[in-house]
């Protein structure tokens, strides 16, 4: 089945994706252990082409951790970024979303802020998000499992339930306590 959103690898898109990134911030995306930080954020263009840059940002924020932690953190963060583009006004022309990473002694917390429920959305989008467990045909579907992944692999997660500016967050403990990842 063809993918609904083509996501080029950062290496393939690096020249065009990093063009808007000032030289003094390119270390946010290089995949190497970052200089010590407690909080780091970046505003991304609300188009699918920004997903590789978001993935590089997330991987760099988690660069001091083992490969499983880095993978899960980037996977979950990419899911939230993709949801911002696909299911909010952030995916409309000229719009953006923000990823904010906070580091503390227990793990990393990511907040994805998007521009809220789009006019085209049916059902309003009010209230907290609820993951739909993948069953039947949904197990092989190409989409619709992002929040279920976050629910399963994050230590804890939630959202602000606000339809005009939604903030979805998750915390991933360094030892992955509360995550079903090691069992997956």
Secondary structure, 3 states (H helix, E strand, C coil): CCCCCCCCCHHHHHHHHHHHCCHHHHHHHCCCCCCCCCEEEEEEECCHHHHHHHHHHHHHHCCCCCHHHHHHHHHHHHHHHHHHHHHCHHHCCCCEEEEEEEECCCEEEEEEECCCCCCCCCCCCCCCCCCCCCCHHHHCCCCCCHHHHHHHHCCEEEECCCCCCCEEEEEEECCCCCCCHHHC
